[in-house]
Amino acid sequence: MIFESPYDNVFGDLIEAFGVFAVILAVLALFTFAGFLLRGIGSAFDSRGETFDEMPLFLASLLAVLIVASLTLLWSAFIGGRDTLRFLILLIAAIAAFGWLFRWAGQRLTNNAPRFRDMPYGVSFGYVLAAVVLIWSVWFYFQPVVTEQGTPRASVVFFRWAIQGLLIAAVLGTGFKELGKRVGPGWSRKLFRTMPLTASFGILVIIAYAIVAIFAPLIAPYGQEQVLGAANVVPGGNPALGGNPEFPLGTDQIGRDILSRLIYGAQNTVGIAFATTLLAFFIGASLGFLAATLGGWLDQLVSRAVDVLMAIPSLIFALLLMTIASVWAPRLGIPLTVFMVVIIAVIDSTRVYRLARAVGLNIVVMDYIEAAKLRGEGLTYLIFKEILPNATAPLLAEFGLRFCFVFLTIAALSFLGVGIQPPLADWGTMVRDMAAFINFAPFAPQAAITPLLAAGAIALLTVAVNFVVDWMLHKSSGLKE
């Protein structure tokens, strides 16, 4: 450390001497004075005098604070001996310089082609930054996984696994898209030809999860509740590292096969989330379309009730209701999972109601709705024959998003201990029960991967559904690439 400030505890001394409010007033006064000073200096050096004269005082004060913060960072980096900070500043400066050089060279080498002539500086900076990240990734990927002392480098191991996973995902998504373009009816082949790679990978993952969830008893090598005796077996199946070929993904603390519990977890977590989302859409869409069609007191009553429910944070509200339900479930003889499905469905139906009502209000004013009313069509016909077919696209996109939120909510409740109850396999519960294995990452990465398997299963399905939903939204919007 080259420089140490003697004023490390200056704010603590001021607060002790003058009190909190006096210090706050002093800081605000200093903040205001900095704004006046910056605006005055800027007006003196600005020949036209427009930029700083018309600048609001708050903006000028904020700009002054940013300038002081930047100077402080530079001081810490180059005089205060902060090596890491100095390296980051120099790296950003080098990327900024190469970004400008990249655009300038492109303009000169291509005779000022539109691609480089109209390229914003931010885009050229992004290209150089991406190249730096790619070079660093390749360099880091080929770093040794073991230090000279024989200790595993967990960061390199996990980074390699992540890169390999991305490459496998790209290959699978590309292969599935090419297969879809050549196999199947004409409409599906056309769909796959216009489908982005992310959407094809998402559909592949969703199909794989659905197959695993439906046929879990046939696929899983062991039962989800079966205790096999060999506890804390390390994933990988290598006996030298504490693995067992009979349990490729290892076992948990009481000897249950993790692979089998992951497979059954797909059936429990994904199946319950899908049923919950269907119930939420039935409640929300029905009330939303009724409110949009009938209006009046029904619309006001339901809308105000929805406003009250949406004002409460959903996860905290669900946790509170599940805590109450955990007391009443044994007395009533009803499984706690049933309460969880109903509670989450009611809470999430408020979001569906908002969308269904908004879409329904835009549809009920159309001419074909008025024509149907003049023909004497009833409420059932208007909702199911006129409104619902025209609201399918936004509702399908919302269904994918709602499924992700419901799925993550169930996993969060299970992680907190009030969701899907043992001995049923659930990914959130598996993450909670095996979270302690993360502590073994510095010297045994294979053991630390145990809780990441369930967390990865949750993340993979969430990402896959979002890929498909993004594609559906883009497709339904009518935008073209």
C-alpha positions as CSV (number, residue, x, y, z in Angstrom):
1,M,0.0,0.0,0.0
2,I,1.7,3.2,-1.2
3,F,-0.8,5.7,0.2
4,E,-3.0,5.4,3.3
5,S,-5.6,8.1,4.1
6,P,-5.6,9.4,7.7
7,Y,-9.3,10.1,7.2
8,D,-10.5,6.5,7.0
9,N,-13.1,7.1,9.8
10,V,-13.9,10.7,9.0
11,F,-17.7,10.1,8.6
12,G,-17.8,8.1,11.9
13,D,-16.0,11.0,13.7
14,L,-18.4,13.6,12.2
15,I,-21.5,11.6,13.1
16,E,-20.2,11.2,16.7
17,A,-19.4,14.9,17.0
18,F,-22.4,16.5,15.3
19,G,-25.1,13.8,14.9
20,V,-26.6,12.1,11.9
21,F,-28.9,14.9,10.7
22,A,-26.1,17.5,10.8
23,V,-23.9,15.3,8.7
24,I,-26.7,14.7,6.2
25,L,-27.3,18.4,5.9
26,A,-23.6,19.1,5.4
27,V,-23.4,16.4,2.7
28,L,-26.4,17.9,0.9
29,A,-24.9,21.4,1.1
30,L,-21.6,20.1,-0.3
31,F,-23.5,18.3,-3.0
32,T,-25.4,21.5,-3.9
33,F,-22.2,23.6,-3.8
34,A,-20.4,21.1,-6.1
35,G,-23.2,21.5,-8.6
36,F,-23.0,25.3,-8.5
37,L,-19.2,25.1,-8.9
38,L,-19.3,22.7,-11.9
39,R,-22.0,24.7,-13.6
40,G,-20.0,27.9,-13.1
41,I,-16.8,26.5,-14.4
42,G,-18.5,24.9,-17.3
43,S,-20.2,28.2,-18.3
44,A,-16.9,30.0,-18.1
45,F,-15.2,27.6,-20.5
46,D,-18.2,27.0,-22.8
47,S,-18.0,29.5,-25.6
48,R,-21.7,29.3,-26.4
49,G,-22.8,29.0,-22.7
50,E,-25.9,26.9,-23.4
51,T,-25.0,23.5,-22.1
52,F,-24.1,24.4,-18.6
53,D,-26.4,27.5,-18.2
54,E,-29.5,25.3,-18.9
55,M,-28.3,22.3,-16.9
56,P,-30.5,21.5,-13.9
57,L,-28.7,21.9,-10.5
58,F,-29.3,18.3,-9.6
59,L,-27.8,17.0,-12.8
60,A,-24.8,19.3,-12.4
61,S,-24.3,18.0,-8.8
62,L,-24.6,14.4,-9.9
63,L,-22.1,15.0,-12.6
64,A,-19.7,16.6,-10.1
65,V,-20.0,13.6,-7.9
66,L,-19.3,11.2,-10.8
67,I,-16.2,13.3,-11.7
68,V,-14.9,13.1,-8.1
69,A,-15.6,9.4,-8.0
70,S,-13.7,8.8,-11.2
71,L,-10.7,10.8,-10.0
72,T,-10.8,8.8,-6.7
73,L,-10.7,5.5,-8.7
74,L,-7.8,6.8,-10.7
75,W,-6.0,7.9,-7.6
76,S,-6.6,4.5,-5.9
77,A,-5.4,2.6,-9.0
78,F,-2.3,4.5,-9.9
79,I,-1.1,6.1,-6.6
80,G,-2.9,4.0,-4.0
81,G,-1.4,0.7,-5.2
82,R,-4.7,-1.0,-6.2
83,D,-3.2,-3.4,-8.7
84,T,-6.5,-5.1,-9.7
85,L,-8.3,-1.7,-10.2
86,R,-5.4,-0.4,-12.2
87,F,-5.5,-3.4,-14.5
88,L,-9.3,-3.0,-15.0
89,I,-9.0,0.7,-15.9
90,L,-6.1,0.0,-18.3
91,L,-8.1,-2.9,-19.9
92,I,-11.2,-0.8,-20.4
93,A,-9.1,2.0,-21.8
94,A,-7.4,-0.4,-24.2
95,I,-10.7,-1.8,-25.4
96,A,-12.0,1.7,-25.9
97,A,-9.0,2.6,-28.0
98,F,-9.2,-0.6,-30.1
99,G,-12.9,0.0,-30.6
100,W,-12.2,3.3,-32.2
101,L,-9.3,1.8,-34.2
102,F,-11.5,-1.1,-35.4
103,R,-14.1,1.3,-36.8
104,W,-11.5,3.6,-38.3
105,A,-9.7,0.7,-40.0
106,G,-13.0,-0.8,-41.3
107,Q,-13.9,2.5,-42.8
108,R,-10.5,2.9,-44.5
109,L,-10.2,-0.7,-45.7
110,T,-13.8,-0.9,-47.1
111,N,-13.8,2.6,-48.8
112,N,-16.2,3.9,-46.1
113,A,-18.8,1.1,-46.6
114,P,-22.2,1.7,-44.9
115,R,-21.6,-1.1,-42.4
116,F,-18.6,0.8,-40.9
117,R,-19.6,4.3,-41.9
118,D,-22.9,4.1,-39.9
119,M,-21.5,1.9,-37.1
120,P,-22.0,3.6,-33.7
121,Y,-19.0,3.7,-31.4
122,G,-20.8,1.5,-28.9
123,V,-21.1,-1.3,-31.5
124,S,-17.4,-1.2,-32.3
125,F,-16.6,-1.2,-28.6
126,G,-18.9,-4.3,-28.2
127,Y,-17.1,-6.1,-31.0
128,V,-13.7,-5.6,-29.4
129,L,-15.1,-6.5,-26.0
130,A,-16.5,-9.7,-27.4
131,A,-13.2,-10.6,-29.0
132,V,-11.4,-10.0,-25.7
133,V,-13.9,-12.2,-23.8
134,L,-13.5,-14.9,-26.5
135,I,-9.7,-14.8,-26.3
136,W,-9.8,-14.9,-22.5
137,S,-12.3,-17.8,-22.5
138,V,-10.1,-19.9,-24.8
139,W,-7.0,-19.1,-22.7
140,F,-8.8,-19.9,-19.4
141,Y,-10.3,-23.1,-20.8
142,F,-6.9,-24.6,-21.5
143,Q,-5.5,-23.8,-18.1
144,P,-4.4,-26.8,-16.0
145,V,-7.2,-28.1,-13.7
146,V,-4.7,-29.0,-11.0
147,T,-2.1,-26.7,-9.4
148,E,1.5,-27.6,-8.9
149,Q,0.7,-28.7,-5.4
150,G,-1.9,-31.1,-6.7
151,T,-5.0,-29.1,-5.6
152,P,-7.9,-29.0,-8.0
153,R,-8.7,-25.6,-9.5
154,A,-12.5,-25.6,-9.1
155,S,-13.0,-22.4,-11.2
156,V,-11.3,-24.0,-14.2
157,V,-13.2,-27.3,-13.8
158,F,-16.6,-25.6,-13.6
159,F,-15.7,-23.2,-16.5
160,R,-14.8,-26.2,-18.7
161,W,-18.1,-27.9,-17.8
162,A,-20.0,-24.7,-18.6
163,I,-18.3,-24.3,-22.0
164,Q,-18.8,-28.0,-22.8
165,G,-22.5,-27.7,-21.9
166,L,-22.9,-24.7,-24.2
167,L,-21.3,-26.5,-27.1
168,I,-23.5,-29.6,-26.5
169,A,-26.6,-27.4,-26.4
170,A,-25.6,-25.8,-29.6
171,V,-25.0,-29.1,-31.3
172,L,-28.3,-30.6,-30.1
173,G,-30.3,-27.5,-31.0
174,T,-28.8,-27.4,-34.5
175,G,-29.3,-31.2,-35.0
176,F,-32.9,-31.0,-33.8
177,K,-33.6,-28.0,-36.1
178,E,-32.1,-29.8,-39.1
179,L,-34.2,-32.9,-38.3
180,G,-37.3,-30.8,-38.0
181,K,-36.7,-29.2,-41.4
182,R,-36.6,-32.7,-43.1
183,V,-39.1,-34.8,-41.1
184,G,-42.8,-34.2,-40.5
185,P,-45.7,-32.5,-42.2
186,G,-45.2,-29.4,-44.4
187,W,-46.4,-26.9,-41.7
188,S,-43.9,-28.2,-39.2
189,R,-41.0,-28.2,-41.7
190,K,-41.8,-24.6,-42.6
191,L,-41.9,-23.7,-38.9
192,F,-38.5,-25.2,-38.3
193,R,-37.0,-23.4,-41.2
194,T,-38.0,-20.0,-39.8
195,M,-37.2,-21.0,-36.2
196,P,-34.1,-19.5,-34.5
197,L,-31.6,-21.9,-32.9
198,T,-32.5,-20.9,-29.4
199,A,-36.2,-21.8,-30.0
200,S,-35.3,-25.2,-31.4
201,F,-33.1,-25.9,-28.4
202,G,-35.9,-24.8,-26.1
203,I,-38.4,-27.1,-27.8
204,L,-36.0,-30.0,-27.6
205,V,-35.5,-29.4,-23.8
206,I,-39.2,-29.1,-23.2
207,I,-39.9,-32.4,-25.1
208,A,-37.1,-34.1,-23.2
209,Y,-38.5,-32.9,-19.8
210,A,-42.0,-34.0,-20.8
211,I,-40.8,-37.5,-21.7
212,V,-38.8,-37.8,-18.5
213,A,-41.8,-36.6,-16.4
214,I,-44.3,-38.8,-18.0
215,F,-42.2,-42.0,-18.1
216,A,-40.3,-41.4,-14.8
217,P,-41.2,-44.8,-13.3
218,L,-39.9,-46.6,-16.4
219,I,-36.7,-44.5,-16.8
220,A,-35.5,-44.1,-13.2
221,P,-33.2,-47.0,-12.1
222,Y,-34.4,-46.8,-8.5
223,G,-37.4,-45.5,-6.6
224,Q,-37.5,-41.9,-5.4
225,E,-37.8,-43.1,-1.8
226,Q,-35.5,-46.1,-2.0
227,V,-32.5,-45.9,0.4
228,L,-29.6,-47.9,-1.1
229,G,-27.2,-47.8,1.8
230,A,-24.3,-46.1,0.1
231,A,-24.4,-42.5,1.3
232,N,-22.6,-39.4,-0.1
233,V,-21.3,-41.2,-3.2
234,V,-19.5,-38.6,-5.4
235,P,-20.9,-38.1,-9.0
236,G,-18.9,-39.4,-11.9
237,G,-18.7,-43.1,-11.1
238,N,-14.9,-43.1,-10.6
239,P,-14.1,-45.3,-7.5
240,A,-10.7,-43.5,-7.1
241,L,-12.6,-40.2,-6.4
242,G,-15.3,-41.7,-4.2
243,G,-17.7,-42.6,-7.0
244,N,-19.6,-45.8,-7.8
245,P,-20.5,-46.9,-11.4
246,E,-23.9,-48.0,-10.1
247,F,-24.7,-44.4,-9.2
248,P,-23.4,-42.2,-12.0
249,L,-24.7,-39.0,-10.3
250,G,-23.9,-40.2,-6.8
251,T,-26.2,-40.5,-3.8
252,D,-27.4,-38.1,-1.1
253,Q,-26.8,-38.1,2.7
254,I,-29.1,-41.0,3.4
255,G,-28.2,-43.1,0.4
256,R,-30.8,-42.3,-2.2
257,D,-29.9,-42.3,-5.9
258,I,-29.6,-38.7,-7.2
259,L,-30.3,-39.6,-10.8
260,S,-33.6,-41.3,-9.8
261,R,-34.6,-38.4,-7.7
262,L,-33.8,-35.9,-10.5
263,I,-36.1,-38.0,-12.8
264,Y,-38.9,-38.2,-10.3
265,G,-38.3,-34.5,-9.5
266,A,-39.2,-33.7,-13.1
267,Q,-42.5,-35.5,-12.6
268,N,-43.3,-33.8,-9.3
269,T,-42.0,-30.3,-9.8
270,V,-42.8,-29.8,-13.5
271,G,-46.1,-31.7,-13.4
272,I,-47.4,-29.8,-10.4
273,A,-46.2,-26.5,-11.9
274,F,-48.0,-27.3,-15.2
275,A,-51.2,-28.2,-13.3
276,T,-50.9,-25.0,-11.2
277,T,-50.4,-22.9,-14.3
278,L,-53.5,-24.4,-16.0
279,L,-55.6,-23.7,-12.9
280,A,-54.3,-20.1,-12.7
281,F,-55.2,-19.5,-16.3
282,F,-58.6,-21.0,-15.9
283,I,-59.3,-18.7,-13.0
284,G,-57.6,-15.5,-14.4
285,A,-58.8,-15.8,-18.0
286,S,-62.4,-16.6,-17.1
287,L,-62.7,-13.7,-14.7
288,G,-60.8,-11.4,-17.1
289,F,-63.0,-12.2,-20.1
290,L,-66.2,-11.9,-17.9
291,A,-65.1,-8.5,-16.6
292,A,-64.2,-7.3,-20.1
293,T,-67.5,-8.5,-21.5
294,L,-70.0,-7.6,-18.8
295,G,-68.2,-4.6,-17.1
296,G,-70.1,-2.8,-14.5
297,W,-70.0,-3.9,-10.8
298,L,-68.4,-7.2,-11.6
299,D,-65.5,-5.6,-13.3
300,Q,-65.0,-3.1,-10.4
301,L,-65.3,-5.8,-7.7
302,V,-62.9,-8.2,-9.3
303,S,-60.4,-5.6,-10.4
304,R,-60.2,-4.1,-6.9
305,A,-59.7,-7.5,-5.4
306,V,-57.0,-8.2,-7.9
307,D,-55.3,-4.9,-7.0
308,V,-55.2,-5.8,-3.3
309,L,-53.7,-9.2,-4.0
310,M,-51.1,-7.8,-6.4
311,A,-50.0,-5.2,-3.9
312,I,-48.7,-8.0,-1.6
313,P,-45.3,-9.6,-2.7
314,S,-46.3,-12.9,-4.2
315,L,-43.5,-15.1,-2.6
316,I,-44.0,-13.6,0.9
317,F,-47.8,-14.0,0.6
318,A,-47.5,-17.6,-0.7
319,L,-45.0,-18.4,2.1
320,L,-47.4,-17.0,4.7
321,L,-50.4,-18.9,3.4
322,M,-48.4,-22.1,3.1
323,T,-47.3,-21.8,6.7
324,I,-50.9,-21.5,7.7
325,A,-51.9,-24.4,5.4
326,S,-49.2,-26.6,6.9
327,V,-51.1,-26.5,10.2
328,W,-54.5,-27.1,8.7
329,A,-53.6,-29.8,6.2
330,P,-53.1,-32.6,8.7
331,R,-56.3,-31.7,10.5
332,L,-58.4,-31.7,7.4
333,G,-56.6,-34.8,5.9
334,I,-55.8,-32.9,2.7
335,P,-52.2,-33.2,1.3
336,L,-50.2,-30.0,1.6
337,T,-49.5,-30.1,-2.1
338,V,-53.1,-29.5,-2.9
339,F,-53.1,-26.3,-0.8
340,M,-49.9,-25.3,-2.5
341,V,-51.4,-25.7,-6.0
342,V,-54.5,-23.7,-5.0
343,I,-52.6,-20.9,-3.3
344,I,-50.1,-20.4,-6.1
345,A,-52.8,-20.6,-8.7
346,V,-54.9,-17.9,-7.0
347,I,-52.0,-15.6,-6.5
348,D,-50.7,-16.0,-10.1
349,S,-54.3,-15.8,-11.6
350,T,-54.2,-12.0,-10.8
351,R,-51.5,-11.5,-13.4
352,V,-53.5,-13.6,-15.9
353,Y,-56.6,-11.6,-15.1
354,R,-54.9,-8.3,-15.9
355,L,-53.8,-9.6,-19.3
356,A,-57.1,-11.3,-20.2
357,R,-59.1,-8.2,-19.2
358,A,-56.8,-5.9,-21.2
359,V,-57.0,-8.1,-24.3
360,G,-60.7,-8.6,-23.8
361,L,-61.4,-4.9,-23.6
362,N,-59.6,-4.4,-26.9
363,I,-61.6,-7.1,-28.6
364,V,-65.2,-6.4,-27.3
365,V,-65.2,-3.0,-29.1
366,M,-64.6,-4.7,-32.5
367,D,-67.3,-4.7,-35.1
368,Y,-67.7,-8.5,-35.3
369,I,-68.5,-8.5,-31.5
370,E,-71.3,-6.0,-32.1
371,A,-72.5,-8.1,-35.0
372,A,-72.6,-11.2,-32.8
373,K,-74.6,-9.3,-30.2
374,L,-77.1,-8.1,-32.8
375,R,-77.5,-11.7,-33.9
376,G,-78.6,-12.5,-30.4
377,E,-75.5,-14.6,-29.4
378,G,-75.1,-15.3,-25.7
379,L,-72.2,-14.7,-23.4
380,T,-70.8,-18.2,-23.8
381,Y,-70.6,-17.8,-27.6
382,L,-69.0,-14.4,-27.4
383,I,-66.2,-15.6,-25.0
384,F,-65.4,-19.0,-26.6
385,K,-66.1,-18.2,-30.3
386,E,-65.1,-14.6,-30.6
387,I,-62.9,-13.4,-27.8
388,L,-60.8,-16.5,-27.0
389,P,-59.7,-17.3,-30.6
390,N,-58.4,-13.7,-31.0
391,A,-56.7,-13.7,-27.6
392,T,-54.8,-17.0,-28.1
393,A,-51.4,-15.6,-29.1
394,P,-50.8,-13.3,-26.1
395,L,-52.3,-15.8,-23.7
396,L,-50.0,-18.6,-25.0
397,A,-47.0,-16.3,-24.6
398,E,-48.2,-15.4,-21.1
399,F,-48.7,-19.1,-20.3
400,G,-45.0,-19.8,-20.9
401,L,-44.0,-16.9,-18.7
402,R,-46.4,-17.9,-16.0
403,F,-45.2,-21.5,-16.1
404,C,-41.7,-20.3,-15.4
405,F,-42.7,-18.1,-12.5
406,V,-44.9,-20.9,-11.0
407,F,-42.1,-23.4,-11.5
408,L,-39.6,-21.2,-9.7
409,T,-42.1,-20.3,-6.9
410,I,-42.7,-24.0,-6.2
411,A,-38.9,-24.6,-6.1
412,A,-38.4,-21.6,-3.8
413,L,-41.2,-22.8,-1.4
414,S,-39.7,-26.3,-1.4
415,F,-36.3,-24.8,-0.7
416,L,-37.8,-23.0,2.3
417,G,-39.4,-26.2,3.5
418,V,-43.1,-25.5,2.9
419,G,-43.5,-26.8,-0.7
420,I,-43.5,-30.4,-1.9
421,Q,-42.9,-32.5,1.1
422,P,-40.6,-35.5,1.6
423,P,-40.3,-38.3,0.7
424,L,-41.4,-37.0,-2.7
425,A,-38.4,-35.9,-4.9
426,D,-38.4,-32.2,-5.6
427,W,-35.6,-30.1,-7.1
428,G,-35.9,-27.2,-4.7
429,T,-35.7,-29.6,-1.7
430,M,-32.7,-31.4,-3.3
431,V,-30.9,-28.1,-3.6
432,R,-31.6,-27.2,0.1
433,D,-30.7,-30.7,1.4
434,M,-27.4,-30.9,-0.5
435,A,-26.3,-27.2,-0.4
436,A,-23.5,-28.1,2.1
437,F,-21.7,-30.0,-0.6
438,I,-20.8,-26.6,-2.2
439,N,-18.2,-26.2,0.6
440,F,-16.1,-29.1,-1.0
441,A,-15.6,-27.2,-4.3
442,P,-12.0,-26.0,-3.6
443,F,-10.6,-29.5,-3.2
444,A,-13.3,-31.8,-4.6
445,P,-15.3,-30.3,-7.5
446,Q,-17.0,-33.6,-8.2
447,A,-18.6,-33.5,-4.8
448,A,-19.6,-29.9,-5.1
449,I,-21.6,-30.6,-8.3
450,T,-24.2,-32.6,-6.4
451,P,-26.5,-29.6,-5.4
452,L,-25.8,-28.0,-8.8
453,L,-27.5,-30.8,-10.6
454,A,-31.0,-30.0,-9.3
455,A,-30.3,-26.2,-9.6
456,G,-29.1,-26.8,-13.2
457,A,-32.3,-28.7,-14.0
458,I,-34.4,-25.8,-12.7
459,A,-32.3,-23.2,-14.7
460,L,-32.3,-25.3,-17.9
461,L,-36.0,-25.6,-18.1
462,T,-36.5,-22.0,-17.2
463,V,-34.2,-20.8,-20.0
464,A,-35.7,-23.3,-22.5
465,V,-39.2,-22.0,-21.8
466,N,-38.1,-18.4,-22.1
467,F,-36.4,-19.2,-25.4
468,V,-39.7,-20.6,-26.8
469,V,-41.8,-17.7,-25.4
470,D,-39.5,-15.1,-26.9
471,W,-39.8,-16.7,-30.3
472,M,-43.6,-16.9,-29.9
473,L,-43.8,-13.3,-29.0
474,H,-41.7,-12.3,-31.9
475,K,-43.7,-14.5,-34.3
476,S,-47.1,-13.2,-33.0
477,S,-46.0,-9.6,-33.2
478,G,-45.5,-9.8,-37.0
479,L,-42.0,-8.4,-36.9
480,K,-39.5,-9.6,-39.5
481,E,-35.8,-10.2,-39.1
